[in-house]
Amino acid sequence: MENIKIDKIKTVYFLGVGGIGMSALAHYFLQSGVNVFGYDLHPTAITDELSQHGAKLHFEEKVQAIPAQVDFVIHTPAVPIEHAEYQCFIKNKIPIYKRADVLGWLSQQFLNIAVAGTHGKTTITAMIAYLLHEEKRIMAFIGGIAKNFDTNFLTDANPEWVIEEADEYDKSFLKLFPDSAVISSIEPDHLDIYGNRENLETAFNLFANQIRNNGALIISEKASPKITYPFKFTYGFDPSSDYKISNIQFFPTYSTFVICYKKICFFNVKLSITGLHNVLNATAAFAVAHQLDIPAETAINKLSTFTGVKRRFDYQIVRDDFIFLDDYAHHPEELRALFTSLKQIYPDKPLTVVFQPHLYSRTRDFFEQFAEVLAIPDKIILLDIYFAREKPIEGVTSDALLALIRNKNKIVLSKEMLIPYLLQNKPVLLVTAGAGDISQSVPLIKQAFENPSN
């Protein structure tokens, strides 16, 4: 795409426009005056907003809906290549690019900060965007809806910096050549792509060494030994970390802690969301801002008003008798972080978790790890596996996973059975978790518990 000029683009077509990453790119092109057309399987709040901003979208496999002139297509793997519209573009020799190709092309036109890691990317990206907003001219592509901005795409006039998530799936992050970067964690995931942990770590090393001009790499202390890039700053709890965290206190809706950089300590840092993982995320974002010469006091003040990302430790109902929150956690270590934080904050409240496994391959690759971490809640409810882009794998089912979980309070339910079951069993602390369409059940659960008689 290196020869494409944005001012020459007339029409872009999105296959799978409703995805959170795809929709952010669609917003970019809309705001650049480009005609945006696209397909997705179902209308959602995300596609509704795109339509309101001028995108022409449809929700059925319909070649006739494709406009006569298309400069290029942006495709997500969630739409199979057998799709009739995909095949139409192939037949007519219309260029088809992955989202990572377009994001890589776009980011090269600016200074850019890439946020990588198997966990925490979205929250850190949103935090960096919030800390840099009004301090520098930015454009941000966020993998979730940042509550402070109520969007997943943000741009100033004439942006100087682009902030983007660097997704390790399909080695997409190797399309990026950032001026500064974050690596929050390197845990085995997407083994259908990488095969093993070593290949995954090799890819992260390649990504780190694509940082331009000796730019800063902000990296968690646990991930740091796996990365050879020399210009790195670590963060974490160890005294040897460059950005050392201490004196953490957790409260239901906020956390307080201290960050020390070398011999300078910043006391009374208040983060307006809670959880140990979010303290780590905030420290990574603070380190990025600090390395870009944002005054520490400014960054700390902004952390106190950062309101989070939808579907990340996202409170839905808070009452004395009932607490309900939703989270995107879909990897065993993300679930562990979520459950650990909730047990720290609410030690006396029994925890009920509704979890929808995401992808057959991930469930297969981490059967034992999922079983171990899903034994932590007091009650676990499994929904059927969300298949996304995959076909079923024999023997990989929620029933098979349930059998491995050492928790006497466990059950597999259909989505249709879920709300009646919850209303009958009256959980005290309820969490929905997963990266699939469980998100569609969240407002229905919220409505059912806010209006139990209806």
C-alpha positions as CSV (number, residue, x, y, z in Angstrom):
1,M,0.0,0.0,0.0
2,E,3.0,2.3,0.1
3,N,2.1,4.0,-3.1
4,I,-1.5,4.9,-2.1
5,K,-2.2,8.5,-1.2
6,I,-5.1,9.2,1.1
7,D,-6.3,12.2,-1.0
8,K,-6.6,9.9,-4.0
9,I,-8.9,7.4,-2.3
10,K,-12.6,7.7,-3.2
11,T,-14.3,4.5,-1.9
12,V,-13.2,1.8,0.6
13,Y,-15.2,-1.3,1.2
14,F,-15.1,-3.2,4.5
15,L,-15.8,-6.9,4.8
16,G,-16.6,-7.3,8.5
17,V,-17.0,-3.6,9.2
18,G,-18.6,-4.1,12.7
19,G,-15.5,-5.4,14.4
20,I,-14.0,-3.1,16.9
21,G,-10.7,-2.6,15.0
22,M,-12.3,-2.5,11.6
23,S,-14.9,0.1,12.7
24,A,-12.1,2.4,14.0
25,L,-10.5,2.4,10.5
26,A,-13.9,3.0,9.0
27,H,-14.3,6.1,11.2
28,Y,-10.9,7.3,10.0
29,F,-11.8,7.0,6.3
30,L,-15.2,8.7,6.9
31,Q,-13.5,11.6,8.7
32,S,-11.1,11.8,5.8
33,G,-13.9,12.3,3.3
34,V,-13.8,8.8,1.8
35,N,-16.9,6.9,0.8
36,V,-17.3,3.9,3.1
37,F,-19.3,0.9,2.2
38,G,-19.4,-2.4,4.0
39,Y,-20.9,-5.7,5.1
40,D,-21.3,-7.4,8.5
41,L,-23.4,-10.3,9.7
42,H,-25.6,-8.3,12.1
43,P,-26.3,-4.6,12.9
44,T,-25.0,-3.4,16.2
45,A,-24.5,-0.2,18.1
46,I,-21.1,0.1,16.3
47,T,-22.6,-0.3,12.8
48,D,-25.5,2.1,13.7
49,E,-23.0,4.8,14.6
50,L,-21.0,4.3,11.4
51,S,-24.3,4.6,9.4
52,Q,-25.1,7.8,11.2
53,H,-21.7,9.2,10.1
54,G,-22.4,8.3,6.5
55,A,-21.3,4.7,6.0
56,K,-23.5,2.7,3.6
57,L,-23.7,-0.8,5.2
58,H,-25.7,-3.9,4.7
59,F,-26.1,-7.2,6.6
60,E,-26.7,-9.9,4.1
61,E,-24.4,-11.6,1.6
62,K,-25.3,-9.5,-1.3
63,V,-23.0,-8.8,-4.3
64,Q,-25.5,-6.4,-5.7
65,A,-24.8,-4.1,-2.7
66,I,-21.2,-3.5,-3.8
67,P,-20.7,-0.1,-5.4
68,A,-19.5,0.1,-9.0
69,Q,-16.2,1.7,-8.1
70,V,-14.1,0.5,-5.1
71,D,-10.5,1.5,-4.6
72,F,-9.7,-1.3,-2.2
73,V,-11.2,-3.7,0.3
74,I,-10.3,-4.2,3.9
75,H,-11.0,-7.7,5.1
76,T,-11.2,-9.4,8.5
77,P,-10.6,-13.1,8.9
78,A,-14.0,-13.3,10.7
79,V,-15.5,-13.2,7.1
80,P,-14.5,-16.4,5.3
81,I,-12.9,-16.2,1.9
82,E,-15.8,-18.4,0.5
83,H,-18.1,-15.4,1.1
84,A,-19.7,-14.3,-2.1
85,E,-18.6,-10.7,-1.8
86,Y,-15.0,-11.7,-1.2
87,Q,-15.1,-13.9,-4.3
88,C,-16.6,-11.1,-6.3
89,F,-13.7,-8.8,-5.4
90,I,-11.2,-11.6,-6.3
91,K,-12.9,-12.1,-9.6
92,N,-12.8,-8.3,-10.4
93,K,-9.2,-8.0,-9.2
94,I,-10.0,-5.4,-6.6
95,P,-7.1,-5.1,-4.1
96,I,-7.9,-6.8,-0.8
97,Y,-5.9,-5.8,2.3
98,K,-6.0,-7.0,5.9
99,R,-6.7,-4.5,8.6
100,A,-3.0,-4.7,9.8
101,D,-1.8,-3.8,6.3
102,V,-3.9,-0.6,6.3
103,L,-3.0,0.3,9.9
104,G,0.7,-0.2,9.1
105,W,0.4,2.0,6.0
106,L,-1.4,4.6,7.9
107,S,0.8,4.7,11.0
108,Q,3.9,5.2,8.9
109,Q,2.7,8.7,7.9
110,F,3.0,9.8,11.5
111,L,5.1,9.3,14.6
112,N,3.4,6.4,16.3
113,I,3.1,4.5,19.5
114,A,2.2,0.8,19.3
115,V,0.8,-1.1,22.2
116,A,1.4,-4.9,22.2
117,G,0.9,-7.7,24.6
118,T,-1.3,-10.7,25.0
119,H,-3.3,-8.9,27.7
120,G,-4.0,-5.2,28.5
121,K,-3.5,-3.7,25.0
122,T,-6.9,-2.0,24.8
123,T,-6.9,-0.4,28.3
124,I,-3.3,0.8,27.9
125,T,-4.0,2.2,24.5
126,A,-7.0,4.1,25.8
127,M,-5.0,5.4,28.8
128,I,-2.2,6.6,26.6
129,A,-4.7,8.4,24.3
130,Y,-6.3,10.0,27.4
131,L,-2.9,11.1,28.9
132,L,-1.7,12.6,25.6
133,H,-5.0,14.1,24.6
134,E,-4.7,17.9,24.8
135,E,-1.0,17.6,25.5
136,K,0.0,16.5,21.9
137,R,-1.9,16.3,18.7
138,I,-3.0,12.6,18.4
139,M,-4.9,10.1,16.5
140,A,-5.9,6.9,18.3
141,F,-7.2,3.5,17.2
142,I,-8.5,1.8,20.3
143,G,-9.7,-1.9,20.5
144,G,-12.7,-0.9,22.6
145,I,-15.0,2.0,23.4
146,A,-13.0,4.4,25.7
147,K,-15.5,5.8,28.1
148,N,-13.8,9.2,28.3
149,F,-14.2,9.7,24.6
150,D,-17.2,7.4,24.0
151,T,-15.5,6.0,20.9
152,N,-12.8,3.7,19.6
153,F,-11.4,6.3,17.2
154,L,-10.1,9.7,18.2
155,T,-8.3,12.3,16.1
156,D,-7.1,15.9,16.5
157,A,-6.6,18.2,13.5
158,N,-3.3,17.7,11.9
159,P,-2.2,14.8,14.3
160,E,1.4,14.4,15.1
161,W,1.2,11.0,16.9
162,V,-0.8,7.9,16.1
163,I,-1.5,5.5,19.0
164,E,-2.5,2.0,17.9
165,E,-2.9,-1.5,19.3
166,A,-0.4,-3.9,17.9
167,D,-2.2,-7.2,17.6
168,E,-0.2,-10.4,17.7
169,Y,-2.9,-12.4,16.0
170,D,-1.8,-13.5,12.6
171,K,1.5,-11.7,13.3
172,S,-0.3,-8.5,12.4
173,F,2.0,-6.4,14.7
174,L,4.9,-7.1,12.4
175,K,3.3,-4.6,9.9
176,L,4.1,-1.8,12.4
177,F,7.3,0.2,12.8
178,P,6.7,2.4,15.8
179,D,8.6,5.2,17.3
180,S,7.8,4.0,20.8
181,A,6.1,0.9,22.0
182,V,4.6,-1.0,24.9
183,I,4.7,-4.7,25.6
184,S,2.5,-5.6,28.5
185,S,2.8,-9.3,28.5
186,I,3.9,-12.3,26.5
187,E,1.8,-15.3,27.3
188,P,1.1,-18.2,25.0
189,D,-2.0,-17.5,22.8
190,H,-3.0,-17.9,19.2
191,L,-1.1,-21.2,19.1
192,D,-3.0,-22.0,15.9
193,I,-0.8,-19.3,14.3
194,Y,2.5,-19.7,16.2
195,G,2.5,-23.4,17.1
196,N,4.4,-22.9,20.4
197,R,5.6,-20.4,22.9
198,E,9.0,-20.0,21.4
199,N,7.7,-18.8,18.0
200,L,5.4,-16.4,19.8
201,E,8.3,-14.9,21.7
202,T,10.4,-14.7,18.5
203,A,7.6,-12.6,16.9
204,F,7.5,-10.3,19.9
205,N,11.3,-9.8,19.7
206,L,11.0,-9.0,16.0
207,F,8.3,-6.4,16.8
208,A,10.4,-4.8,19.5
209,N,13.4,-4.5,17.2
210,Q,11.2,-2.7,14.6
211,I,11.1,0.3,16.9
212,R,12.6,3.2,14.9
213,N,15.3,5.6,15.9
214,N,16.2,3.9,19.3
215,G,12.7,4.8,20.6
216,A,11.6,3.8,24.0
217,L,10.1,0.3,24.7
218,I,8.0,0.3,27.9
219,I,7.8,-3.4,28.9
220,S,6.5,-5.3,31.9
221,E,9.2,-6.7,34.2
222,K,8.0,-10.3,33.5
223,A,8.2,-9.9,29.7
224,S,11.5,-8.0,29.7
225,P,13.9,-11.0,29.8
226,K,12.3,-12.4,26.6
227,I,13.1,-9.2,24.6
228,T,16.6,-8.3,23.4
229,Y,15.8,-4.7,22.4
230,P,18.3,-2.5,24.3
231,F,16.3,0.8,24.8
232,K,13.7,-0.5,27.2
233,F,12.2,0.7,30.4
234,T,10.6,-1.9,32.7
235,Y,7.6,-1.5,35.0
236,G,6.3,-3.7,37.8
237,F,6.8,-4.4,41.5
238,D,10.4,-5.5,41.6
239,P,12.9,-3.0,43.1
240,S,14.9,-3.3,39.9
241,S,12.1,-2.0,37.7
242,D,12.6,1.4,36.1
243,Y,9.0,2.3,37.0
244,K,8.4,0.6,40.3
245,I,4.9,0.2,41.8
246,S,4.4,0.1,45.6
247,N,1.9,0.9,48.3
248,I,-1.2,-0.3,46.4
249,Q,-4.6,0.0,48.0
250,F,-7.7,-1.3,46.3
251,F,-11.2,0.1,46.7
252,P,-14.4,-1.0,44.8
253,T,-14.2,1.8,42.3
254,Y,-10.6,3.1,42.4
255,S,-7.0,2.2,43.4
256,T,-4.2,4.2,44.9
257,F,-0.5,3.5,44.6
258,V,3.0,5.0,44.3
259,I,5.2,5.0,41.2
260,C,9.0,5.5,41.6
261,Y,11.2,6.3,38.6
262,K,14.8,5.9,39.6
263,K,15.0,8.0,42.8
264,I,12.0,10.1,42.1
265,C,8.7,8.9,43.6
266,F,5.2,10.0,42.7
267,F,2.9,9.6,45.7
268,N,-0.8,9.3,45.9
269,V,-1.4,8.2,42.4
270,K,-5.2,7.6,42.2
271,L,-6.7,5.5,39.4
272,S,-10.4,5.8,39.0
273,I,-10.8,2.1,38.1
274,T,-9.6,-0.8,40.2
275,G,-7.8,-4.1,39.9
276,L,-4.1,-5.1,40.1
277,H,-4.0,-5.5,36.3
278,N,-5.2,-1.9,35.8
279,V,-2.5,-0.6,38.2
280,L,0.0,-2.2,35.9
281,N,-1.7,-0.8,32.8
282,A,-1.8,2.7,34.3
283,T,1.9,2.5,35.1
284,A,2.7,1.5,31.5
285,A,0.7,4.4,30.2
286,F,2.3,6.8,32.7
287,A,5.8,5.6,31.6
288,V,4.9,6.4,27.9
289,A,3.7,9.9,28.8
290,H,6.8,10.4,31.0
291,Q,9.2,9.4,28.3
292,L,7.4,11.8,26.0
293,D,8.0,14.6,28.5
294,I,4.4,15.0,29.6
295,P,4.7,16.5,33.1
296,A,4.2,13.8,35.7
297,E,1.7,15.9,37.6
298,T,-0.4,16.2,34.5
299,A,-0.3,12.5,33.8
300,I,-1.2,11.6,37.4
301,N,-4.1,14.1,37.5
302,K,-5.5,12.6,34.3
303,L,-5.3,9.0,35.7
304,S,-7.6,10.1,38.4
305,T,-10.3,10.9,35.9
306,F,-9.8,8.0,33.5
307,T,-13.1,6.2,33.4
308,G,-12.0,3.0,31.6
309,V,-13.1,1.0,28.6
310,K,-16.4,-0.6,27.9
311,R,-16.2,-4.4,28.6
312,R,-13.1,-4.0,30.7
313,F,-14.0,-4.4,34.4
314,D,-17.1,-2.6,33.4
315,Y,-19.6,-2.2,36.2
316,Q,-23.2,-2.6,35.1
317,I,-25.1,-2.6,38.4
318,V,-23.9,-1.7,41.9
319,R,-26.3,-2.2,44.7
320,D,-25.9,-3.3,48.3
321,D,-27.5,-6.6,47.5
322,F,-26.2,-7.1,43.9
323,I,-23.1,-6.2,41.9
324,F,-22.9,-7.0,38.2
325,L,-19.9,-6.3,35.9
326,D,-18.8,-7.3,32.5
327,D,-15.3,-8.1,31.2
328,Y,-13.7,-9.0,27.9
329,A,-11.4,-11.6,29.5
330,H,-11.0,-14.6,27.3
331,H,-7.6,-16.1,28.1
332,P,-6.8,-18.1,31.3
333,E,-4.4,-15.4,32.6
334,E,-6.9,-12.6,31.9
335,L,-9.5,-14.5,33.8
336,R,-7.1,-15.1,36.7
337,A,-6.4,-11.4,36.9
338,L,-10.1,-10.6,36.8
339,F,-11.0,-13.2,39.5
340,T,-8.1,-12.2,41.7
341,S,-9.0,-8.5,41.7
342,L,-12.6,-9.3,42.5
343,K,-11.7,-11.6,45.4
344,Q,-9.4,-8.8,46.7
345,I,-12.1,-6.1,46.4
346,Y,-15.1,-8.3,47.6
347,P,-13.7,-11.0,49.8
348,D,-17.0,-11.7,51.5
349,K,-19.2,-11.9,48.4
350,P,-19.6,-15.2,46.6
351,L,-18.5,-14.8,43.0
352,T,-20.7,-16.2,40.1
353,V,-19.1,-16.1,36.7
354,V,-20.8,-16.6,33.3
355,F,-18.0,-17.4,30.8
356,Q,-18.3,-17.9,27.0
357,P,-15.1,-19.6,25.7
358,H,-13.8,-17.9,22.6
359,L,-12.5,-20.0,19.7
360,Y,-12.3,-23.8,19.5
361,S,-8.5,-23.6,19.0
362,R,-7.9,-21.5,22.1
363,T,-10.2,-23.7,24.2
364,R,-8.3,-26.8,22.9
365,D,-4.9,-25.3,23.5
366,F,-5.6,-24.2,27.0
367,F,-8.1,-26.9,28.2
368,E,-6.2,-27.5,31.5
369,Q,-5.4,-23.9,32.2
370,F,-9.1,-22.9,31.7
371,A,-10.2,-25.7,33.9
372,E,-7.8,-24.6,36.7
373,V,-8.7,-20.9,36.6
374,L,-12.4,-21.5,36.3
375,A,-12.3,-23.4,39.6
376,I,-11.6,-20.1,41.4
377,P,-15.2,-18.6,41.3
378,D,-17.8,-19.9,43.8
379,K,-20.0,-20.8,40.8
380,I,-19.2,-21.1,37.1
381,I,-21.7,-21.0,34.3
382,L,-20.4,-21.9,30.8
383,L,-22.0,-20.9,27.6
384,D,-21.3,-22.7,24.3
385,I,-18.0,-21.9,22.7
386,Y,-18.1,-18.8,20.4
387,F,-16.7,-20.0,17.1
388,A,-15.9,-16.7,15.4
389,R,-13.8,-17.5,12.4
390,E,-13.4,-21.2,13.1
391,K,-15.1,-24.5,12.4
392,P,-15.8,-27.0,15.3
393,I,-13.0,-29.3,16.5
394,E,-14.1,-32.7,17.6
395,G,-14.2,-33.2,21.3
396,V,-13.7,-29.4,22.0
397,T,-17.0,-28.4,23.7
398,S,-18.1,-26.5,26.8
399,D,-19.4,-29.8,28.2
400,A,-15.9,-31.3,27.9
401,L,-14.4,-28.2,29.6
402,L,-16.9,-28.3,32.4
403,A,-16.0,-31.9,33.2
404,L,-12.4,-30.8,33.9
405,I,-13.3,-27.9,36.3
406,R,-12.9,-28.9,39.9
407,N,-15.8,-26.8,41.1
408,K,-19.0,-28.4,42.5
409,N,-21.1,-25.4,41.5
410,K,-20.9,-25.6,37.7
411,I,-23.3,-25.8,34.8
412,V,-23.5,-25.4,31.0
413,L,-26.4,-23.3,29.8
414,S,-27.7,-22.0,26.5
415,K,-28.0,-18.2,26.2
416,E,-31.8,-18.6,26.2
417,M,-31.7,-20.4,29.6
418,L,-29.2,-18.0,31.2
419,I,-31.4,-15.1,32.4
420,P,-34.2,-17.2,33.9
421,Y,-31.5,-19.3,35.7
422,L,-29.8,-16.2,37.1
423,L,-33.0,-14.6,38.3
424,Q,-33.9,-17.9,40.1
425,N,-30.5,-18.3,41.7
426,K,-30.0,-14.6,42.7
427,P,-26.2,-14.1,42.6
428,V,-24.7,-11.5,44.8
429,L,-21.6,-10.8,42.7
430,L,-22.0,-11.6,39.0
431,V,-19.5,-11.3,36.2
432,T,-19.9,-12.0,32.5
433,A,-16.7,-12.7,30.7
434,G,-15.6,-13.5,27.1
435,A,-14.8,-12.0,23.7
436,G,-17.7,-13.4,21.8
437,D,-21.4,-12.4,21.5
438,I,-21.9,-12.7,25.2
439,S,-21.7,-8.9,25.0
440,Q,-25.2,-9.0,23.5
441,S,-26.5,-10.7,26.7
442,V,-25.1,-8.0,29.0
443,P,-27.8,-5.3,28.5
444,L,-30.5,-8.1,28.7
445,I,-29.1,-9.3,32.1
446,K,-28.9,-5.7,33.3
447,Q,-32.5,-5.0,32.3
448,A,-33.7,-8.2,34.0
449,F,-32.1,-7.4,37.3
450,E,-33.1,-3.7,37.2
451,N,-36.7,-4.7,36.5
452,P,-37.1,-8.2,37.9
453,S,-40.9,-8.1,37.8
454,N,-41.1,-7.3,34.0
